[in-house]
């Protein structure tokens, strides 16, 4: 709307031209206020100069002619990522800064398909932002189109390519490592070339471990330092991310060692067959005794990759009385698993005990003949024909020389 206030006028009118051509519109006069108004039939164009002439009582008015220029067309001032950028992180922001815009939007496509996401515009800063619903893909080309005030923009379409997915080439502790000393432990992962902004998270079961993650871009090593020392005889899962997303082989597990004054029967070796199958659920166990006073604090078993069922540990005396039971949680996919007893069980020196783990997967670890002779580690030892099993959750009464890879953590008295 274009207006002017006239004094001492009984009638008034406004005409508007641009480039010598009349602008279509309607002129009206309010005699009580002296305001004459011109309403264009359609919106004025941007970046144009308009000449206005006001008349009163059918005659020219002193100062009744003036001109003005409309706002310039919207223009892109900056883009993120830059046009033709490569190696862009998959979580990088997608933005455009646009001048002289009252509204703006961004759409993104890849391979001709629209990328799901939300576009938002900040009128005070002129920044329009596209937030994808999910992280972008690795090693992909994306096309971005920005519009302003519902119309296309000069330079409003550009493209960029995301970075390749990183790979974990090594880690410390190594995947499936056992007997890891938790004291002063720093978890690290070395990533493949091209990795950026790496980070590590650590969990014990479903609980995240507090700590600080740092990344050295020159060595491509990601480090995680726990806020407090990790627990003994626990399985931990580490996950490294880089370049804004997941990393190939980016998740691995390790198990911390028993407290230095604690011992287990089987500290070396792996099963000949970690995935032995059976037609029934099996309660696999080991017969053992101690030569020193102390307590059993935890039950362990070696898990094969196919042993994916629920696992319950039991401790028995030789009379078949159940002394303790515990359900395993937070397991890794394979290797030694440990479950801590809610209350340690005190053993009698020289008496036979049996420790067993019942699995619902009908899979167990085995080494034929592995317990045909006595195995000793410190104060604890197996008994000749040291394997034991049953096909129920009850006492593993059947004995065997097969090593079934079920163990305890024994804490001798000082």
C-alpha positions, 0 to 999 in steps of 0.5 A, spaced: 500 500 500 502 506 498 499 513 501 500 520 502 496 525 507 494 531 503 492 538 507 486 542 505 484 537 499 477 535 498 479 530 493 486 526 492 489 521 487 495 517 486 498 514 480 504 509 480 509 508 474 515 503 473 520 504 467 514 509 464 509 504 465 503 505 469 502 500 475 495 497 475 491 499 482 486 503 485 486 510 488 482 512 494 481 518 498 479 519 505 476 526 506 476 526 513 483 524 514 486 527 508 489 520 506 490 518 499 491 511 498 494 507 492 493 499 492 496 495 487 492 490 483 498 485 484 504 485 489 510 490 487 516 486 484 522 486 488 529 490 486 525 495 482 524 503 482 517 506 482 515 513 481 509 516 485 505 522 483 499 525 488 494 530 486 489 534 490 483 537 487 485 535 480 491 539 480 499 537 482 501 538 489 507 541 491 512 535 493 507 530 490 512 526 486 517 521 489 520 515 488 522 508 492 526 502 490 523 495 493 527 490 496 532 486 492 531 479 490 533 474 496 540 471 495 544 466 498 550 468 502 553 462 505 552 454 504 554 449 509 556 444 506 560 448 501 558 447 494 562 440 491 564 439 498 567 432 499 569 428 506 562 431 509 561 428 516 554 424 515 551 428 521 554 435 518 549 441 518 545 443 512 544 450 512 543 456 507 544 463 509 539 468 505 538 475 505 532 479 504 528 473 505 521 472 509 521 465 508 525 459 506 526 452 505 531 446 504 530 440 500 535 434 500 535 428 495 540 423 493 540 418 487 533 422 485 530 420 492 528 425 497 531 425 504 526 425 509 527 431 514 525 437 517 526 444 514 526 450 519 527 458 517 530 463 522 527 470 520 532 474 524 538 471 522 536 469 515 539 462 516 535 456 513 536 449 516 535 442 514 535 436 519 535 429 516 530 424 520 536 419 520 544 420 519 546 421 512 549 415 508 557 414 507 560 415 501 554 418 498 552 424 493 547 429 496 543 435 492 541 440 496 535 446 493 534 452 497 528 456 496 526 463 498 519 466 499 516 460 495 521 461 489 527 458 486 534 462 488 540 463 483 545 458 486 540 455 490 542 448 488 548 445 490 551 438 492 556 435 496 559 428 498 559 424 505 565 421 507 567 414 507 565 409 513 571 408 518 573 402 520 576 399 527 583 396 525 585 395 532 583 396 539 586 395 546 583 391 550 582 386 544 576 384 542 574 378 546 580 379 551 580 376 558 583 377 564 584 384 563 586 388 568 581 394 570 586 398 574 588 405 570 585 402 564 584 406 558 580 403 552 583 405 545 581 404 538 585 405 532 581 407 526 582 407 518 585 413 514 580 418 513 576 418 520 574 424 523 571 426 530 571 419 533 568 417 540 568 411 544 562 409 549 563 403 554 557 399 557 557 394 562 550 390 560 545 395 559 548 401 563 553 406 560 560 407 564 561 414 565 568 417 562 571 421 557 573 420 550 578 424 546 580 423 539 587 424 536 586 426 529 594 425 527 594 418 529 587 416 528 586 413 535 580 414 540 581 413 547 576 412 553 578 413 560 573 411 565 571 416 571 572 410 576 576 404 575 572 398 572 569 392 576 573 386 577 570 380 573 565 384 569 564 383 561 564 390 558 562 392 551 565 398 547 563 402 541 567 407 537 563 412 532 567 416 527 565 421 521 558 422 525 556 415 524 557 407 526 564 404 524 565 398 521 567 392 526 566 398 531 563 394 537 567 389 541 567 386 548 572 384 553 572 381 560 576 384 566 580 379 571 579 377 577 581 380 583 589 379 584 587 374 590 582 371 587 583 364 582 579 360 577 581 353 575 581 355 567 586 361 566 588 358 559 586 355 552 579 355 549 574 349 548 576 344 542 568 345 540 565 351 543 558 350 540 557 342 541 550 341 541 545 336 545 538 334 544 536 337 550 537 343 555 544 341 559 546 343 565 554 343 564 559 343 570 565 342 573 567 338 580 572 341 584 575 342 591 579 347 595 585 346 599 585 353 603 579 356 606 575 362 602 569 363 598 566 363 591 564 370 589 562 368 582 560 363 577 563 363 570 562 359 563 565 359 556 560 361 551 560 359 544 557 364 538 551 359 538 550 359 545 545 364 545 539 362 550 538 364 557 544 362 562 543 360 570 549 358 574 549 354 580 553 352 586 552 345 589 555 341 595 557 333 593 550 331 597 546 335 591 544 341 595 544 347 592 548 353 595 547 358 590 544 360 584 545 366 579 542 368 572 547 371 567 546 378 564 550 383 560 553 377 556 558 378 550 557 374 544 562 369 545 568 368 550 568 367 558 562 370 561 561 371 569 556 372 574 557 375 581 553 371 586 549 376 591 552 373 597 559 369 597 559 362 599 564 359 604 567 352 602 570 347 606 577 345 605 577 338 602 570 337 600 567 336 593 563 341 590 560 342 583 559 348 579 554 348 573 551 352 568 544 351 565 543 353 558 536 353 554 540 353 547 542 346 547 549 348 546 555 347 550 563 348 550 567 342 550 574 339 550 574 331 550 578 328 555 580 335 558 578 333 565 581 326 565 586 328 570 586 333 575 587 341 574 590 345 579 591 353 580 593 355 587 588 353 592 583 350 588 583 343 583 578 339 579 577 332 581 579 326 577 573 325 572 572 332 573 566 334 568 559 333 571 552 334 567 545 333 568 539 335 563 535 339 568 536 345 572 537 339 578 544 337 581 549 335 575 550 328 578 553 324 571 560 325 571 565 325 565 572 326 563 570 332 558 572 339 560 565 343 560 568 349 561 564 351 567 568 355 573 568 359 579 572 365 582 574 363 588 577 368 594 581 365 599 582 368 606 588 372 607 
